[in-house]
Amino acid sequence: MSSRMQGMDTEYARQVSQNMGSQAGQVAGIVSQISAVVGGLNWQGADRQAFESDWTGSFVPQANTAAESLDEQSHVLRVHADRQDAASS
């Protein structure tokens, strides 16, 4: 790629977009797997309740929001690549 290039390498942008979407799905899957493990912990008492409350009330929603944002941005990048190709043709 030339240092004087303007615009976008649309083929590479689509590869990055696909990777972002895939990684978003992996994040969501990992959160789900860990949640199942956390739910199966043999642990009783106030500390468990506090941990589980933090996990389900804070961490899981934040991680899921991050995964959703990553997926949304993958779509945005793909749209920009499509627009760049349309403008260049």
MARBATOR-192292 format. One record per residue: chain; y negated, x, z of N, C-alpha, C in turn. Coordinates in nm, 4 decimals, padded with zeros to 6 digits, always signed. Layout:
N
<atom><c>A</c><n_v>Y</n_v><n_u>X</n_u><n_w>Z</n_w><ca_v>Y</ca_v><ca_u>X</ca_u><ca_w>Z</ca_w><c_v>Y</c_v><c_u>X</c_u><c_w>Z</c_w></atom>
...
This chain:
89
<atom><c>A</c><n_v>+00.1164</n_v><n_u>+00.0841</n_u><n_w>+00.0000</n_w><ca_v>+00.0000</ca_v><ca_u>+00.0000</ca_u><ca_w>+00.0000</ca_w><c_v>-00.1238</c_v><c_u>+00.0895</c_u><c_w>+00.0000</c_w></atom>
<atom><c>A</c><n_v>-00.2171</n_v><n_u>+00.0607</n_u><n_w>-00.0853</n_w><ca_v>-00.3393</ca_v><ca_u>+00.1386</ca_u><ca_w>-00.0975</ca_w><c_v>-00.4323</c_v><c_u>+00.1134</c_u><c_w>+00.0203</c_w></atom>
<atom><c>A</c><n_v>-00.5019</n_v><n_u>+00.2167</n_u><n_w>+00.0619</n_w><ca_v>-00.5972</ca_v><ca_u>+00.2001</ca_u><ca_w>+00.1713</ca_w><c_v>-00.7174</c_v><c_u>+00.1176</c_u><c_w>+00.1256</c_w></atom>
<atom><c>A</c><n_v>-00.7310</n_v><n_u>+00.0971</n_u><n_w>-00.0072</n_w><ca_v>-00.8425</ca_v><ca_u>+00.0192</ca_u><ca_w>-00.0610</ca_w><c_v>-00.8019</c_v><c_u>-00.1250</c_u><c_w>-00.0891</c_w></atom>
<atom><c>A</c><n_v>-00.6785</n_v><n_u>-00.1622</n_u><n_w>-00.0528</n_w><ca_v>-00.6305</ca_v><ca_u>-00.2975</ca_u><ca_w>-00.0784</ca_w><c_v>-00.7129</c_v><c_u>-00.3994</c_u><c_w>-00.0012</c_w></atom>
<atom><c>A</c><n_v>-00.7397</n_v><n_u>-00.5106</n_u><n_w>-00.0658</n_w><ca_v>-00.8042</ca_v><ca_u>-00.6228</ca_u><ca_w>+00.0010</ca_w><c_v>-00.7090</c_v><c_u>-00.7409</c_u><c_w>-00.0084</c_w></atom>
<atom><c>A</c><n_v>-00.7168</n_v><n_u>-00.8289</n_u><n_w>+00.0867</n_w><ca_v>-00.6280</ca_v><ca_u>-00.9434</ca_u><ca_w>+00.0853</ca_w><c_v>-00.5078</c_v><c_u>-00.9185</c_u><c_w>+00.1741</c_w></atom>
<atom><c>A</c><n_v>-00.3944</n_v><n_u>-00.9707</n_u><n_w>+00.1289</n_w><ca_v>-00.2750</ca_v><ca_u>-00.9699</ca_u><ca_w>+00.2126</ca_w><c_v>-00.1541</c_v><c_u>-00.9317</c_u><c_w>+00.1296</c_w></atom>
<atom><c>A</c><n_v>-00.0650</n_v><n_u>-00.8566</n_u><n_w>+00.1906</n_w><ca_v>+00.0672</ca_v><ca_u>-00.8346</ca_u><ca_w>+00.1331</ca_w><c_v>+00.1484</c_v><c_u>-00.9583</c_u><c_w>+00.1698</c_w></atom>
<atom><c>A</c><n_v>+00.1513</n_v><n_u>-01.0568</n_u><n_w>+00.0819</n_w><ca_v>+00.2078</ca_v><ca_u>-01.1870</ca_u><ca_w>+00.1146</ca_w><c_v>+00.3587</c_v><c_u>-01.1829</c_u><c_w>+00.1370</c_w></atom>
<atom><c>A</c><n_v>+00.4258</n_v><n_u>-01.0969</n_u><n_w>+00.0667</n_w><ca_v>+00.5710</ca_v><ca_u>-01.0856</ca_u><ca_w>+00.0877</ca_w><c_v>+00.6000</c_v><c_u>-01.0365</c_u><c_w>+00.2292</c_w></atom>
<atom><c>A</c><n_v>+00.5274</n_v><n_u>-00.9346</n_u><n_w>+00.2712</n_w><ca_v>+00.5462</ca_v><ca_u>-00.8827</ca_u><ca_w>+00.4065</ca_w><c_v>+00.5033</c_v><c_u>-00.9861</c_u><c_w>+00.5108</c_w></atom>
<atom><c>A</c><n_v>+00.3945</n_v><n_u>-01.0585</n_u><n_w>+00.4836</n_w><ca_v>+00.3476</ca_v><ca_u>-01.1616</ca_u><ca_w>+00.5772</ca_w><c_v>+00.4556</c_v><c_u>-01.2680</c_u><c_w>+00.5962</c_w></atom>
<atom><c>A</c><n_v>+00.5239</n_v><n_u>-01.3045</n_u><n_w>+00.4908</n_w><ca_v>+00.6311</ca_v><ca_u>-01.4040</ca_u><ca_w>+00.5033</ca_w><c_v>+00.7489</c_v><c_u>-01.3485</c_u><c_w>+00.5830</c_w></atom>
<atom><c>A</c><n_v>+00.7776</n_v><n_u>-01.2205</n_u><n_w>+00.5672</n_w><ca_v>+00.8838</ca_v><ca_u>-01.1589</ca_u><ca_w>+00.6473</ca_w><c_v>+00.8458</c_v><c_u>-01.1603</c_u><c_w>+00.7953</c_w></atom>
<atom><c>A</c><n_v>+00.7215</n_v><n_u>-01.1265</n_u><n_w>+00.8238</n_w><ca_v>+00.6736</ca_v><ca_u>-01.1271</ca_u><ca_w>+00.9621</ca_w><c_v>+00.6772</c_v><c_u>-01.2695</c_u><c_w>+01.0174</c_w></atom>
<atom><c>A</c><n_v>+00.6355</n_v><n_u>-01.3654</n_u><n_w>+00.9368</n_w><ca_v>+00.6378</ca_v><ca_u>-01.5058</ca_u><ca_w>+00.9780</ca_w><c_v>+00.7793</c_v><c_u>-01.5497</c_u><c_w>+01.0121</c_w></atom>
<atom><c>A</c><n_v>+00.8744</n_v><n_u>-01.5149</n_u><n_w>+00.9286</n_w><ca_v>+01.0138</ca_v><ca_u>-01.5529</ca_u><ca_w>+00.9542</ca_w><c_v>+01.0639</c_v><c_u>-01.4880</c_u><c_w>+01.0829</c_w></atom>
<atom><c>A</c><n_v>+01.0293</n_v><n_u>-01.3612</n_u><n_w>+01.1030</n_w><ca_v>+01.0692</ca_v><ca_u>-01.2904</ca_u><ca_w>+01.2242</ca_w><c_v>+01.0071</c_v><c_u>-01.3556</c_u><c_w>+01.3473</c_w></atom>
<atom><c>A</c><n_v>+00.8809</n_v><n_u>-01.3922</n_u><n_w>+01.3376</n_w><ca_v>+00.8140</ca_v><ca_u>-01.4586</ca_u><ca_w>+01.4510</ca_w><c_v>+00.8836</c_v><c_u>-01.5897</c_u><c_w>+01.4871</c_w></atom>
<atom><c>A</c><n_v>+00.9175</n_v><n_u>-01.6676</n_u><n_w>+01.3869</n_w><ca_v>+00.9861</ca_v><ca_u>-01.7936</ca_u><ca_w>+01.4115</ca_w><c_v>+01.1217</c_v><c_u>-01.7724</c_u><c_w>+01.4759</c_w></atom>
<atom><c>A</c><n_v>+01.1929</n_v><n_u>-01.6728</n_u><n_w>+01.4283</n_w><ca_v>+01.3241</ca_v><ca_u>-01.6407</ca_u><ca_w>+01.4846</ca_w><c_v>+01.3121</c_v><c_u>-01.5953</c_u><c_w>+01.6294</c_w></atom>
<atom><c>A</c><n_v>+01.2149</n_v><n_u>-01.5111</n_u><n_w>+01.6562</n_w><ca_v>+01.1941</ca_v><ca_u>-01.4611</ca_u><ca_w>+01.7924</ca_w><c_v>+01.1525</c_v><c_u>-01.5751</c_u><c_w>+01.8854</c_w></atom>
<atom><c>A</c><n_v>+01.0741</n_v><n_u>-01.6695</n_u><n_w>+01.8363</n_w><ca_v>+01.0351</ca_v><ca_u>-01.7843</ca_u><ca_w>+01.9174</ca_w><c_v>+01.1584</c_v><c_u>-01.8631</c_u><c_w>+01.9599</c_w></atom>
<atom><c>A</c><n_v>+01.2491</n_v><n_u>-01.8826</n_u><n_w>+01.8669</n_w><ca_v>+01.3730</ca_v><ca_u>-01.9519</ca_u><ca_w>+01.8989</ca_w><c_v>+01.4565</c_v><c_u>-01.8762</c_u><c_w>+02.0000</c_w></atom>
<atom><c>A</c><n_v>+01.4560</n_v><n_u>-01.7448</n_u><n_w>+01.9896</n_w><ca_v>+01.5314</ca_v><ca_u>-01.6637</ca_u><ca_w>+02.0852</ca_w><c_v>+01.4721</c_v><c_u>-01.6741</c_u><c_w>+02.2249</c_w></atom>
<atom><c>A</c><n_v>+01.3398</n_v><n_u>-01.6731</n_u><n_w>+02.2343</n_w><ca_v>+01.2746</ca_v><ca_u>-01.6869</ca_u><ca_w>+02.3657</ca_w><c_v>+01.3158</c_v><c_u>-01.8189</c_u><c_w>+02.4294</c_w></atom>
<atom><c>A</c><n_v>+01.3070</n_v><n_u>-01.9265</n_u><n_w>+02.3539</n_w><ca_v>+01.3436</ca_v><ca_u>-02.0578</ca_u><ca_w>+02.4070</ca_w><c_v>+01.4902</c_v><c_u>-02.0604</c_u><c_w>+02.4500</c_w></atom>
<atom><c>A</c><n_v>+01.5758</n_v><n_u>-01.9988</n_u><n_w>+02.3718</n_w><ca_v>+01.7180</ca_v><ca_u>-01.9947</ca_u><ca_w>+02.4058</ca_w><c_v>+01.7454</c_v><c_u>-01.9153</c_u><c_w>+02.5319</c_w></atom>
<atom><c>A</c><n_v>+01.6776</n_v><n_u>-01.8038</n_u><n_w>+02.5470</n_w><ca_v>+01.6959</ca_v><ca_u>-01.7210</ca_u><ca_w>+02.6666</ca_w><c_v>+01.6489</c_v><c_u>-01.7955</c_u><c_w>+02.7906</c_w></atom>
<atom><c>A</c><n_v>+01.5352</n_v><n_u>-01.8626</n_u><n_w>+02.7811</n_w><ca_v>+01.4849</ca_v><ca_u>-01.9394</ca_u><ca_w>+02.8952</ca_w><c_v>+01.5863</c_v><c_u>-02.0462</c_u><c_w>+02.9341</c_w></atom>
<atom><c>A</c><n_v>+01.6430</n_v><n_u>-02.1124</n_u><n_w>+02.8366</n_w><ca_v>+01.7428</ca_v><ca_u>-02.2160</ca_u><ca_w>+02.8636</ca_w><c_v>+01.8669</c_v><c_u>-02.1573</c_u><c_w>+02.9298</c_w></atom>
<atom><c>A</c><n_v>+01.9120</n_v><n_u>-02.0438</n_u><n_w>+02.8806</n_w><ca_v>+02.0306</ca_v><ca_u>-01.9786</ca_u><ca_w>+02.9390</ca_w><c_v>+02.0045</c_v><c_u>-01.9361</c_u><c_w>+03.0828</c_w></atom>
<atom><c>A</c><n_v>+01.8893</n_v><n_u>-01.8766</n_u><n_w>+03.1066</n_w><ca_v>+01.8572</ca_v><ca_u>-01.8316</ca_u><ca_w>+03.2423</ca_w><c_v>+01.8416</c_v><c_u>-01.9517</c_u><c_w>+03.3353</c_w></atom>
<atom><c>A</c><n_v>+01.7830</n_v><n_u>-02.0584</n_u><n_w>+03.2849</n_w><ca_v>+01.7686</ca_v><ca_u>-02.1790</ca_u><ca_w>+03.3669</ca_w><c_v>+01.9041</c_v><c_u>-02.2318</c_u><c_w>+03.4106</c_w></atom>
<atom><c>A</c><n_v>+02.0028</n_v><n_u>-02.2262</n_u><n_w>+03.3228</n_w><ca_v>+02.1375</ca_v><ca_u>-02.2708</ca_u><ca_w>+03.3588</ca_w><c_v>+02.1965</c_v><c_u>-02.1815</c_u><c_w>+03.4668</c_w></atom>
<atom><c>A</c><n_v>+02.1730</n_v><n_u>-02.0524</n_u><n_w>+03.4570</n_w><ca_v>+02.2232</ca_v><ca_u>-01.9586</ca_u><ca_w>+03.5582</ca_w><c_v>+02.1530</c_v><c_u>-01.9833</c_u><c_w>+03.6914</c_w></atom>
<atom><c>A</c><n_v>+02.0223</n_v><n_u>-01.9991</n_u><n_w>+03.6871</n_w><ca_v>+01.9457</ca_v><ca_u>-02.0249</ca_u><ca_w>+03.8097</ca_w><c_v>+01.9943</c_v><c_u>-02.1543</c_u><c_w>+03.8747</c_w></atom>
<atom><c>A</c><n_v>+02.0189</n_v><n_u>-02.2553</n_u><n_w>+03.7930</n_w><ca_v>+02.0668</ca_v><ca_u>-02.3826</ca_u><ca_w>+03.8464</ca_w><c_v>+02.2032</c_v><c_u>-02.3717</c_u><c_w>+03.9112</c_w></atom>
<atom><c>A</c><n_v>+02.2814</n_v><n_u>-02.2731</n_u><n_w>+03.8727</n_w><ca_v>+02.4147</ca_v><ca_u>-02.2553</ca_u><ca_w>+03.9277</ca_w><c_v>+02.4232</c_v><c_u>-02.1581</c_u><c_w>+04.0438</c_w></atom>
<atom><c>A</c><n_v>+02.3094</n_v><n_u>-02.1069</n_u><n_w>+04.0879</n_w><ca_v>+02.3110</ca_v><ca_u>-02.0130</ca_u><ca_w>+04.2003</ca_w><c_v>+02.3660</c_v><c_u>-02.0790</c_u><c_w>+04.3258</c_w></atom>
<atom><c>A</c><n_v>+02.4517</n_v><n_u>-02.0081</n_u><n_w>+04.3938</n_w><ca_v>+02.5029</ca_v><ca_u>-02.0541</ca_u><ca_w>+04.5219</ca_w><c_v>+02.4078</c_v><c_u>-02.0031</c_u><c_w>+04.6291</c_w></atom>
<atom><c>A</c><n_v>+02.3026</n_v><n_u>-02.0796</n_u><n_w>+04.6523</n_w><ca_v>+02.1947</ca_v><ca_u>-02.0351</ca_u><ca_w>+04.7395</ca_w><c_v>+02.1332</c_v><c_u>-02.1597</c_u><c_w>+04.8007</c_w></atom>
<atom><c>A</c><n_v>+02.1233</n_v><n_u>-02.1636</n_u><n_w>+04.9285</n_w><ca_v>+02.0692</ca_v><ca_u>-02.2786</ca_u><ca_w>+05.0005</ca_w><c_v>+01.9475</c_v><c_u>-02.2354</c_u><c_w>+05.0802</c_w></atom>
<atom><c>A</c><n_v>+01.8620</n_v><n_u>-02.3305</n_u><n_w>+05.1067</n_w><ca_v>+01.7502</ca_v><ca_u>-02.3051</ca_u><ca_w>+05.1965</ca_w><c_v>+01.6153</c_v><c_u>-02.3114</c_u><c_w>+05.1299</c_w></atom>
<atom><c>A</c><n_v>+01.5153</n_v><n_u>-02.2860</n_u><n_w>+05.2145</n_w><ca_v>+01.3760</ca_v><ca_u>-02.2974</ca_u><ca_w>+05.1712</ca_w><c_v>+01.3404</c_v><c_u>-02.1951</c_u><c_w>+05.0632</c_w></atom>
<atom><c>A</c><n_v>+01.3950</n_v><n_u>-02.0744</n_u><n_w>+05.0733</n_w><ca_v>+01.3646</ca_v><ca_u>-01.9722</ca_u><ca_w>+04.9725</ca_w><c_v>+01.4152</c_v><c_u>-02.0140</c_u><c_w>+04.8349</c_w></atom>
<atom><c>A</c><n_v>+01.5339</n_v><n_u>-02.0724</n_u><n_w>+04.8311</n_w><ca_v>+01.5865</ca_v><ca_u>-02.1193</ca_u><ca_w>+04.7029</ca_w><c_v>+01.4976</c_v><c_u>-02.2300</c_u><c_w>+04.6477</c_w></atom>
<atom><c>A</c><n_v>+01.4596</n_v><n_u>-02.3227</n_u><n_w>+04.7335</n_w><ca_v>+01.3745</ca_v><ca_u>-02.4329</ca_u><ca_w>+04.6886</ca_w><c_v>+01.2420</c_v><c_u>-02.3804</c_u><c_w>+04.6345</c_w></atom>
<atom><c>A</c><n_v>+01.1837</n_v><n_u>-02.2816</n_u><n_w>+04.7027</n_w><ca_v>+01.0577</ca_v><ca_u>-02.2234</ca_u><ca_w>+04.6568</ca_w><c_v>+01.0769</c_v><c_u>-02.1518</c_u><c_w>+04.5232</c_w></atom>
<atom><c>A</c><n_v>+01.1865</n_v><n_u>-02.0756</n_u><n_w>+04.5133</n_w><ca_v>+01.2136</ca_v><ca_u>-02.0037</ca_u><ca_w>+04.3888</ca_w><c_v>+01.2337</c_v><c_u>-02.1015</c_u><c_w>+04.2738</c_w></atom>
<atom><c>A</c><n_v>+01.3171</n_v><n_u>-02.2021</n_u><n_w>+04.2958</n_w><ca_v>+01.3462</ca_v><ca_u>-02.2985</ca_u><ca_w>+04.1905</ca_w><c_v>+01.2207</c_v><c_u>-02.3774</c_u><c_w>+04.1517</c_w></atom>
<atom><c>A</c><n_v>+01.1381</n_v><n_u>-02.4077</n_u><n_w>+04.2503</n_w><ca_v>+01.0124</ca_v><ca_u>-02.4775</ca_u><ca_w>+04.2222</ca_w><c_v>+00.9216</c_v><c_u>-02.3914</c_u><c_w>+04.1347</c_w></atom>
<atom><c>A</c><n_v>+00.9107</n_v><n_u>-02.2625</n_u><n_w>+04.1679</n_w><ca_v>+00.8308</ca_v><ca_u>-02.1703</ca_u><ca_w>+04.0862</ca_w><c_v>+00.8898</c_v><c_u>-02.1572</c_u><c_w>+03.9452</c_w></atom>
<atom><c>A</c><n_v>+01.0229</n_v><n_u>-02.1462</n_u><n_w>+03.9398</n_w><ca_v>+01.0905</ca_v><ca_u>-02.1288</ca_u><ca_w>+03.8114</ca_w><c_v>+01.0649</c_v><c_u>-02.2490</c_u><c_w>+03.7204</c_w></atom>
<atom><c>A</c><n_v>+01.0962</n_v><n_u>-02.3684</n_u><n_w>+03.7714</n_w><ca_v>+01.0857</ca_v><ca_u>-02.4870</ca_u><ca_w>+03.6875</ca_w><c_v>+00.9426</c_v><c_u>-02.5374</c_u><c_w>+03.6720</c_w></atom>
<atom><c>A</c><n_v>+00.8604</n_v><n_u>-02.5131</n_u><n_w>+03.7731</n_w><ca_v>+00.7240</ca_v><ca_u>-02.5649</ca_u><ca_w>+03.7688</ca_w><c_v>+00.6235</c_v><c_u>-02.4736</c_u><c_w>+03.7031</c_w></atom>
<atom><c>A</c><n_v>+00.6539</n_v><n_u>-02.3440</n_u><n_w>+03.6992</n_w><ca_v>+00.5572</ca_v><ca_u>-02.2480</ca_u><ca_w>+03.6471</ca_w><c_v>+00.6137</c_v><c_u>-02.1648</c_u><c_w>+03.5321</c_w></atom>
<atom><c>A</c><n_v>+00.7198</n_v><n_u>-02.0896</n_u><n_w>+03.5621</n_w><ca_v>+00.7688</ca_v><ca_u>-01.9960</ca_u><ca_w>+03.4621</ca_w><c_v>+00.8210</c_v><c_u>-02.0636</c_u><c_w>+03.3369</c_w></atom>
<atom><c>A</c><n_v>+00.9096</n_v><n_u>-02.1619</n_u><n_w>+03.3521</n_w><ca_v>+00.9707</ca_v><ca_u>-02.2265</ca_u><ca_w>+03.2351</ca_w><c_v>+00.8646</c_v><c_u>-02.2889</c_u><c_w>+03.1445</c_w></atom>
<atom><c>A</c><n_v>+00.7703</n_v><n_u>-02.3660</n_u><n_w>+03.1980</n_w><ca_v>+00.6686</ca_v><ca_u>-02.4218</ca_u><ca_w>+03.1083</ca_w><c_v>+00.5861</c_v><c_u>-02.3142</c_u><c_w>+03.0371</c_w></atom>
<atom><c>A</c><n_v>+00.5530</n_v><n_u>-02.2068</n_u><n_w>+03.1082</n_w><ca_v>+00.4752</ca_v><ca_u>-02.0993</ca_u><ca_w>+03.0458</ca_w><c_v>+00.5550</c_v><c_u>-02.0297</c_u><c_w>+02.9361</c_w></atom>
<atom><c>A</c><n_v>+00.6811</n_v><n_u>-02.0022</n_u><n_w>+02.9632</n_w><ca_v>+00.7654</ca_v><ca_u>-01.9358</ca_u><ca_w>+02.8628</ca_w><c_v>+00.7858</c_v><c_u>-02.0263</c_u><c_w>+02.7421</c_w></atom>
<atom><c>A</c><n_v>+00.8069</n_v><n_u>-02.1547</n_u><n_w>+02.7659</n_w><ca_v>+00.8233</ca_v><ca_u>-02.2479</ca_u><ca_w>+02.6542</ca_w><c_v>+00.6952</c_v><c_u>-02.2616</c_u><c_w>+02.5732</c_w></atom>
<atom><c>A</c><n_v>+00.5822</n_v><n_u>-02.2609</n_u><n_w>+02.6405</n_w><ca_v>+00.4538</ca_v><ca_u>-02.2652</ca_u><ca_w>+02.5692</ca_w><c_v>+00.4354</c_v><c_u>-02.1400</c_u><c_w>+02.4847</c_w></atom>
<atom><c>A</c><n_v>+00.4745</n_v><n_u>-02.0253</n_u><n_w>+02.5388</n_w><ca_v>+00.4657</ca_v><ca_u>-01.9012</ca_u><ca_w>+02.4615</ca_w><c_v>+00.5548</c_v><c_u>-01.9082</c_u><c_w>+02.3378</c_w></atom>
<atom><c>A</c><n_v>+00.6756</n_v><n_u>-01.9592</n_u><n_w>+02.3527</n_w><ca_v>+00.7667</ca_v><ca_u>-01.9718</ca_u><ca_w>+02.2390</ca_w><c_v>+00.7096</c_v><c_u>-02.0673</c_u><c_w>+02.1346</c_w></atom>
<atom><c>A</c><n_v>+00.6541</n_v><n_u>-02.1795</n_u><n_w>+02.1793</n_w><ca_v>+00.5943</ca_v><ca_u>-02.2757</ca_u><ca_w>+02.0870</ca_w><c_v>+00.4744</c_v><c_u>-02.2147</c_u><c_w>+02.0143</c_w></atom>
<atom><c>A</c><n_v>+00.3928</n_v><n_u>-02.1406</n_u><n_w>+02.0865</n_w><ca_v>+00.2761</ca_v><ca_u>-02.0758</ca_u><ca_w>+02.0250</ca_w><c_v>+00.3187</c_v><c_u>-01.9730</c_u><c_w>+01.9212</c_w></atom>
<atom><c>A</c><n_v>+00.4207</n_v><n_u>-01.8971</n_u><n_w>+01.9532</n_w><ca_v>+00.4726</ca_v><ca_u>-01.7991</ca_u><ca_w>+01.8586</ca_w><c_v>+00.5230</c_v><c_u>-01.8678</c_u><c_w>+01.7325</c_w></atom>
<atom><c>A</c><n_v>+00.5946</n_v><n_u>-01.9774</n_u><n_w>+01.7489</n_w><ca_v>+00.6442</ca_v><ca_u>-02.0526</ca_u><ca_w>+01.6339</ca_w><c_v>+00.5285</c_v><c_u>-02.1102</c_u><c_w>+01.5522</c_w></atom>
<atom><c>A</c><n_v>+00.4288</n_v><n_u>-02.1660</n_u><n_w>+01.6196</n_w><ca_v>+00.3125</ca_v><ca_u>-02.2207</ca_u><ca_w>+01.5494</ca_w><c_v>+00.2409</c_v><c_u>-02.1118</c_u><c_w>+01.4694</c_w></atom>
<atom><c>A</c><n_v>+00.2245</n_v><n_u>-01.9953</n_u><n_w>+01.5304</n_w><ca_v>+00.1570</ca_v><ca_u>-01.8864</ca_u><ca_w>+01.4604</ca_w><c_v>+00.2380</c_v><c_u>-01.8362</c_u><c_w>+01.3408</c_w></atom>
<atom><c>A</c><n_v>+00.3699</n_v><n_u>-01.8460</n_u><n_w>+01.3489</n_w><ca_v>+00.4513</ca_v><ca_u>-01.8075</ca_u><ca_w>+01.2336</ca_w><c_v>+00.4218</c_v><c_u>-01.9002</c_u><c_w>+01.1160</c_w></atom>
<atom><c>A</c><n_v>+00.4030</n_v><n_u>-02.0291</n_u><n_w>+01.1450</n_w><ca_v>+00.3689</ca_v><ca_u>-02.1253</ca_u><ca_w>+01.0395</ca_w><c_v>+00.2287</c_v><c_u>-02.0977</c_u><c_w>+00.9841</c_w></atom>
<atom><c>A</c><n_v>+00.1347</n_v><n_u>-02.0674</n_u><n_w>+01.0722</n_w><ca_v>-00.0021</ca_v><ca_u>-02.0369</ca_u><ca_w>+01.0294</ca_w><c_v>-00.0020</c_v><c_u>-01.9158</c_u><c_w>+00.9363</c_w></atom>
<atom><c>A</c><n_v>+00.0727</n_v><n_u>-01.8127</n_u><n_w>+00.9720</n_w><ca_v>+00.0795</ca_v><ca_u>-01.6933</ca_u><ca_w>+00.8877</ca_w><c_v>+00.1364</c_v><c_u>-01.7262</c_u><c_w>+00.7507</c_w></atom>
<atom><c>A</c><n_v>+00.2400</n_v><n_u>-01.8098</n_u><n_w>+00.7470</n_w><ca_v>+00.3005</ca_v><ca_u>-01.8494</ca_u><ca_w>+00.6193</ca_w><c_v>+00.1995</c_v><c_u>-01.9260</c_u><c_w>+00.5335</c_w></atom>
<atom><c>A</c><n_v>+00.1218</n_v><n_u>-02.0150</n_u><n_w>+00.5960</n_w><ca_v>+00.0197</ca_v><ca_u>-02.0898</ca_u><ca_w>+00.5227</ca_w><c_v>-00.0842</c_v><c_u>-01.9945</c_u><c_w>+00.4646</c_w></atom>
<atom><c>A</c><n_v>-00.1253</n_v><n_u>-01.8950</n_u><n_w>+00.5416</n_w><ca_v>-00.2219</ca_v><ca_u>-01.7969</ca_u><ca_w>+00.4907</ca_w><c_v>-00.1637</c_v><c_u>-01.7197</c_u><c_w>+00.3721</c_w></atom>
<atom><c>A</c><n_v>-00.0373</n_v><n_u>-01.6857</n_u><n_w>+00.3794</n_w><ca_v>+00.0262</ca_v><ca_u>-01.6152</ca_u><ca_w>+00.2672</ca_w><c_v>+00.0285</c_v><c_u>-01.7043</c_u><c_w>+00.1433</c_w></atom>
<atom><c>A</c><n_v>+00.0617</n_v><n_u>-01.8314</n_u><n_w>+00.1609</n_w><ca_v>+00.0623</ca_v><ca_u>-01.9251</ca_u><ca_w>+00.0477</ca_w><c_v>-00.0771</c_v><c_u>-01.9386</c_u><c_w>-00.0130</c_w></atom>
<atom><c>A</c><n_v>-00.1775</n_v><n_u>-01.9494</n_u><n_w>+00.0714</n_w><ca_v>-00.3163</ca_v><ca_u>-01.9616</ca_u><ca_w>+00.0228</ca_w><c_v>-00.3595</c_v><c_u>-01.8350</c_u><c_w>-00.0509</c_w></atom>
<atom><c>A</c><n_v>-00.3186</n_v><n_u>-01.7202</n_u><n_w>+00.0034</n_w><ca_v>-00.3536</ca_v><ca_u>-01.5935</ca_u><ca_w>-00.0614</ca_w><c_v>-00.2904</c_v><c_u>-01.5858</c_u><c_w>-00.1999</c_w></atom>
<atom><c>A</c><n_v>-00.1643</n_v><n_u>-01.6254</n_u><n_w>-00.2101</n_w><ca_v>-00.0978</ca_v><ca_u>-01.6249</ca_u><ca_w>-00.3416</ca_w><c_v>-00.1667</c_v><c_u>-01.7208</c_u><c_w>-00.4373</c_w></atom>
<atom><c>A</c><n_v>-00.2039</n_v><n_u>-01.8376</n_u><n_w>-00.3888</n_w><ca_v>-00.2722</ca_v><ca_u>-01.9362</ca_u><ca_w>-00.4753</ca_w><c_v>-00.4080</c_v><c_u>-01.8838</c_u><c_w>-00.5218</c_w></atom>
<atom><c>A</c><n_v>-00.4799</n_v><n_u>-01.8152</n_u><n_w>-00.4345</n_w><ca_v>-00.6098</ca_v><ca_u>-01.7624</ca_u><ca_w>-00.4698</ca_w><c_v>-00.5988</c_v><c_u>-01.6442</c_u><c_w>-00.5659</c_w></atom>
<atom><c>A</c><n_v>-00.4883</n_v><n_u>-01.5751</n_u><n_w>-00.5617</n_w><ca_v>-00.4708</ca_v><ca_u>-01.4549</ca_u><ca_w>-00.6437</ca_w><c_v>-00.4098</c_v><c_u>-01.4854</c_u><c_w>-00.7800</c_w></atom>
<atom><c>A</c><n_v>-00.3655</n_v><n_u>-01.6094</n_u><n_w>-00.7982</n_w><ca_v>-00.3006</ca_v><ca_u>-01.6381</ca_u><ca_w>-00.9272</ca_w><c_v>-00.3949</c_v><c_u>-01.7004</c_u><c_w>-01.0266</c_w></atom>
